[in-house]
């Protein structure tokens, strides 16, 4: 009795590895053995199963995917890429409220590569931008969407403007109200700076903040129960920056520019 395709795909790392290796074209057996660092004797039984299920064919000791195999591998790769991102810290992902991410970006969650979950100490909590990205001054622009205000926001923004960094800043309505009540003088000064671009988001924000520049991104999510902690996700890949930029644009389209405080 033949195995189910799901068993064929995921019950053997060797079978899965062979399918992924053949995704970009036919390979000779010696190339497959060298790539997988295994022996012919160990691999042939797994390739036999792949052939029996019409996923792989071979000729003159060269193996390639069948049409059915290509269909299966094309569907496997997105799933494996997503799993790789989530497996980095499934407890973190599983405990976070992801409702703030639009469905089309959830589908592209695999772009969040080279990410790590950071749990900063209290002394480091408000110096994240420096301690985890010392080259931030080299970025021409910084983008932030937030529901909170850093205690040392004045010095951070002043330093950014001194380094000719353009700052795009989307805040929640609640935070804008707080700024107008408690920090009107400071932000009245900032808003006159041509490098400062401020917006208010017109809907609910179900996260703490996210920010990115041209080399890294930070995302701080709420827990499923609405609580928050100090943990945030730090990513250092171009694909993650591109993903966060799309998220920023999603929020900016429903935001209103602020020209005076």
ChimeraX attribute file (.defattr): number of C-alpha atoms within 10 A of each C-alpha:
attribute: neighborCount
match mode: 1-to-1
recipient: residues
	/A:1	3
	/A:2	9
	/A:3	11
	/A:4	9
	/A:5	13
	/A:6	8
	/A:7	10
	/A:8	18
	/A:9	20
	/A:10	13
	/A:11	11
	/A:12	11
	/A:13	11
	/A:14	17
	/A:15	20
	/A:16	17
	/A:17	16
	/A:18	23
	/A:19	22
	/A:20	17
	/A:21	18
	/A:22	19
	/A:23	17
	/A:24	11
	/A:25	10
	/A:26	17
	/A:27	19
	/A:28	15
	/A:29	17
	/A:30	14
	/A:31	13
	/A:32	21
	/A:33	16
	/A:34	10
	/A:35	12
	/A:36	14
	/A:37	9
	/A:38	13
	/A:39	12
	/A:40	13
	/A:41	8
	/A:42	11
	/A:43	17
	/A:44	12
	/A:45	12
	/A:46	18
	/A:47	21
	/A:48	14
	/A:49	16
	/A:50	22
	/A:51	17
	/A:52	13
	/A:53	16
	/A:54	14
	/A:55	23
	/A:56	23
	/A:57	18
	/A:58	16
	/A:59	8
	/A:60	7
	/A:61	9
	/A:62	14
	/A:63	20
	/A:64	22
	/A:65	27
	/A:66	15
	/A:67	13
	/A:68	13
	/A:69	21
	/A:70	19
	/A:71	12
	/A:72	16
	/A:73	20
	/A:74	13
	/A:75	11
	/A:76	16
	/A:77	13
	/A:78	15
	/A:79	13
	/A:80	12
	/A:81	17
	/A:82	18
	/A:83	14
	/A:84	15
	/A:85	19
	/A:86	18
	/A:87	12
	/A:88	15
	/A:89	13
	/A:90	12
	/A:91	10
	/A:92	16
	/A:93	17
	/A:94	12
	/A:95	13
	/A:96	18
	/A:97	17
	/A:98	17
	/A:99	13
	/A:100	15
	/A:101	16
	/A:102	12
	/A:103	11
	/A:104	8
	/A:105	15
	/A:106	15
	/A:107	13
	/A:108	15
	/A:109	20
	/A:110	20
	/A:111	21
	/A:112	26
	/A:113	21
	/A:114	15
	/A:115	19
	/A:116	16
	/A:117	17
	/A:118	15
	/A:119	13
	/A:120	14
	/A:121	10
	/A:122	9
	/A:123	7
	/A:124	13
	/A:125	14
	/A:126	15
	/A:127	15
	/A:128	15
	/A:129	19
	/A:130	13
	/A:131	12
	/A:132	14
	/A:133	16
	/A:134	10
	/A:135	12
	/A:136	20
	/A:137	18
	/A:138	13
	/A:139	17
	/A:140	14
	/A:141	17
	/A:142	18
	/A:143	19
	/A:144	20
	/A:145	26
	/A:146	21
	/A:147	19
	/A:148	15
	/A:149	13
	/A:150	11
	/A:151	9
	/A:152	10
	/A:153	12
	/A:154	13
	/A:155	9
	/A:156	14
	/A:157	16
	/A:158	13
	/A:159	13
	/A:160	20
	/A:161	16
	/A:162	9
	/A:163	13
	/A:164	16
	/A:165	20
	/A:166	19
	/A:167	21
	/A:168	18
	/A:169	20
	/A:170	26
	/A:171	24
	/A:172	20
	/A:173	17
	/A:174	13
	/A:175	16
	/A:176	23
	/A:177	14
	/A:178	14
	/A:179	18
	/A:180	15
	/A:181	11
	/A:182	11
	/A:183	14
	/A:184	16
	/A:185	12
	/A:186	14
	/A:187	18
	/A:188	15
	/A:189	12
	/A:190	20
	/A:191	16
	/A:192	12
	/A:193	13
	/A:194	11
	/A:195	16
	/A:196	18
	/A:197	18
	/A:198	22
	/A:199	21
	/A:200	22
	/A:201	22
	/A:202	15
	/A:203	11
	/A:204	11
	/A:205	17
	/A:206	17
	/A:207	24
	/A:208	16
	/A:209	20
	/A:210	21
	/A:211	22
	/A:212	26
	/A:213	22
	/A:214	18
	/A:215	17
	/A:216	25
	/A:217	28
	/A:218	26
	/A:219	20
	/A:220	21
	/A:221	26
	/A:222	22
	/A:223	18
	/A:224	15
	/A:225	9
	/A:226	11
	/A:227	11
	/A:228	14
	/A:229	11
	/A:230	13
	/A:231	17
	/A:232	21
	/A:233	17
	/A:234	25
	/A:235	22
	/A:236	19
	/A:237	18
	/A:238	17
	/A:239	18
	/A:240	25
	/A:241	23
	/A:242	19
	/A:243	19
	/A:244	25
	/A:245	18
	/A:246	13
	/A:247	17
	/A:248	20
	/A:249	11
	/A:250	14
	/A:251	20
	/A:252	19
	/A:253	10
	/A:254	12
	/A:255	18
	/A:256	14
	/A:257	13
	/A:258	14
	/A:259	11
	/A:260	13
	/A:261	17
